[in-house]
Amino acid sequence: MQFEDFDLDHSLLESLKAMGHTTPTTIQKQTLPMALEQRDILASAPTGTGKTASFLLPALQHLIDFPRRHPGQARVLILTPTRELASQIHRYACHLATGLELDIGIITGGVPYAPQEEALAGNIDLLVATPGRLVEYLDKKKFDATAVEVLIIDEADRMLDMGFSQVVQTLAIEAQGRKQNMLFSATLEGYGVKKFASELLTDPIRVEAEELPRSEKAKIHQWVHLADNREHKLALLCNLLSREDATRTIVFCKTRDVVASLEGVLQQAGIPAAFLRGDMEQKRRFQALGRFTKGEVKVLLATDVAARGIDIDDISHVINFDMPHSADVYVHRIGRTGRAGNKGTAISLVEAHDMRILGKIERYIEQPLKRRVIEGLRPKHKEAKVPTKKKPKAKAKAAVKRAKKNAKK
């Protein structure tokens, strides 16, 4: 199946061809036919499988098929949890809409209000926004959602994690004239996402593209290096980052303080790195991401909060300098590499206190993670064992049994 097999406008096909997109991915094959018929969509797909085009192509086709007669507010509204993801969707939408003479806008926090208010005062056909900033303009009556015909929620699970549920519902209520809704999420499990979907969607087509064909399936090599202490872990990290195959690496840390200290350590080791921290201004965040994506630095240090919404191709390695607090966060982290069928590597640096979460991760992904060593940096200590609850001895069991029997008398 090719994109030409869908009922897409010639200009969209030309834009896809110019970007080198000729064959639709699994999620696109499953979603596009129903979305183009303006059915509500409830979809789950792993990162890097082409889900953005799954909702942008039908949205743009709608604007082509039903051109507006008078300038006004957004007819397509795409809500996404983070500024970085909003920026990526906005860029992709602009590329797809080349030559269509559509006004595509973006509203996010972290930037001045005046230019955004000026943009909202003019014509906007498709608007990409983070809900927090957009609802501010709604309250100020700078934004009117009554013209919205297509509402798209991207990364709904993250939206819920970040506390945007009520804000999104407010925007959806204001967009009373919407004809189509699409909700995309990394997972459709859990009460929160199901409730979210039931309140926003009408008789949706459910699409789950978790099982991908070999051509798309991400091949991520995963393993563990055991570390005796922080100094040992730092030595392991520097060794791994100095290797030729580590062409573009994200290093995950648990706090912004760890990010700051690691940046200095790597600088002294001759390994320049960009970093993202939750307290950074938007301009500095974009500058850091720009250095990383352009190849000026090969390493990006980030916390989970700061890294939300980052969507960068060709990540060769993900290194967990600090282990995540849960198994699903681990899966989300390593999903930044091995995208769209490319090979990737995920390495975890594990100290004794990390063994409990490591066990949970291995049970969650249903596979043991190989332990590897680097010559000259072998751990001095054996792998720590997670303490287990001791079973009561036979005598103790008998005593409990006798006590219960006596209590009945």
Secondary structure, 3 states (H helix, E strand, C coil): CCHHHCCCCHHHHHHHHHCCCCCCCHHHHHHHHHHCCCCCEEEECCCCCCHHHHHHHHHHHHHHHCCCCCCCCCCEEEECCCHHHHHHHHHHHHHHCCCCCCCEEEECCCCCHHHHHHHHHCCCCEEEECHHHHHHHHHCCCCCHHHCCEEEECCHHHHHHCCCHHHHHHHHHHCCCCCEEEEEECCCCCHHHHHHHHHHCCCCEEEECCCCCCCCCCEEEEEEEECCCHHHHHHHHHHHHCCCCCCCEEEEECCHHHHHHHHHHHHHCCCCEEEECCCCCHHHHHHHHHHHHCCCCCEEEEEHHHHCCCCCCCCCEEEECCCCCCHHHHHHHHCCCCHHHCEEEEEEEECHHHHHHHHHHHHHHCCCCEEECCCCCCCCCCCCCCCCCCCCCHHHHHHHHHHHHHHHC
